Amino acid sequence: MLNEETIRARILEALPGAEVVVRDTTGTGDHFEAQVVSPAFTGKTMVQQHKLVYAPLQPWLATGELHALALKTYSPEQWQKLGPR
């Protein structure tokens, strides 16, 4: 069963320097949501950003070990424009 830290570590391997927060949304270890802020997203569309996050997780998605991942992705500039949360 996957956990938040395992998914976070895999994303960070692919996007060094990113800020990554992962949460198990159901407690079952197969449905998660992730918020990722990365300089690698600068100038990219949301679809391109999501592809960068999904790529290192593909083996788990292919087997169904990771069934669902809701993503919120931002470049640092986009994140800053959102202001305090």
C-alpha positions as CSV (number, residue, x, y, z in Angstrom):
1,M,0.0,0.0,0.0
2,L,1.3,3.5,-0.9
3,N,1.6,6.3,1.5
4,E,1.9,10.1,1.3
5,E,5.7,10.2,1.9
6,T,6.4,7.5,-0.8
7,I,4.5,9.5,-3.4
8,R,6.0,12.8,-2.3
9,A,9.5,11.3,-2.6
10,R,8.9,10.0,-6.1
11,I,7.6,13.4,-7.2
12,L,10.6,15.1,-5.7
13,E,13.0,12.7,-7.5
14,A,11.5,13.9,-10.8
15,L,11.1,17.6,-9.8
16,P,14.0,18.5,-7.5
17,G,13.4,21.7,-5.6
18,A,9.7,21.4,-5.8
19,E,7.4,22.0,-2.8
20,V,5.2,19.0,-2.6
21,V,2.3,18.2,-0.2
22,V,0.5,14.9,-0.6
23,R,-2.7,13.8,1.3
24,D,-4.4,10.4,1.3
25,T,-8.0,11.4,0.6
26,T,-9.7,8.1,1.7
27,G,-7.3,6.4,4.0
28,T,-7.1,3.4,1.7
29,G,-3.6,4.1,0.3
30,D,-4.8,4.4,-3.3
31,H,-6.6,7.8,-3.6
32,F,-4.4,10.9,-3.1
33,E,-4.3,14.5,-3.8
34,A,-1.1,16.5,-4.3
35,Q,-0.2,20.1,-4.5
36,V,3.1,20.8,-6.3
37,V,4.9,24.1,-6.8
38,S,7.9,23.8,-9.1
39,P,10.1,26.1,-11.2
40,A,9.9,23.4,-13.8
41,F,6.3,24.4,-14.4
42,T,7.2,28.0,-15.5
43,G,5.8,28.6,-19.0
44,K,4.1,25.3,-19.2
45,T,0.3,24.6,-19.6
46,M,-1.5,22.9,-16.8
47,V,-1.6,19.7,-18.9
48,Q,2.2,19.8,-19.4
49,Q,2.6,20.4,-15.6
50,H,0.4,17.4,-14.7
51,K,2.3,15.2,-17.2
52,L,5.6,16.0,-15.3
53,V,4.0,14.9,-12.1
54,Y,2.3,11.8,-13.4
55,A,5.4,10.5,-15.3
56,P,7.3,9.2,-12.2
57,L,4.1,7.7,-10.8
58,Q,3.2,5.8,-14.0
59,P,4.3,2.4,-12.8
60,W,1.9,2.6,-9.8
61,L,-0.9,4.0,-12.0
62,A,-0.4,1.2,-14.5
63,T,-0.8,-1.5,-11.9
64,G,-3.7,0.2,-10.1
65,E,-1.7,0.5,-6.9
66,L,-2.3,4.3,-7.3
67,H,-5.9,4.5,-8.4
68,A,-6.5,8.3,-8.2
69,L,-4.4,11.4,-7.9
70,A,-6.0,14.8,-7.8
71,L,-3.4,17.5,-8.8
72,K,-3.0,21.1,-8.1
73,T,0.2,22.4,-9.8
74,Y,1.7,25.9,-9.8
75,S,4.9,27.6,-10.9
76,P,6.4,29.7,-8.2
77,E,5.0,32.8,-9.9
78,Q,1.4,31.4,-10.0
79,W,1.7,30.3,-6.4
80,Q,2.8,33.8,-5.3
81,K,-0.1,35.4,-7.1
82,L,-2.5,33.3,-5.1
83,G,-1.4,35.1,-2.0
84,P,-1.6,33.8,1.6
85,R,-3.8,30.7,2.1
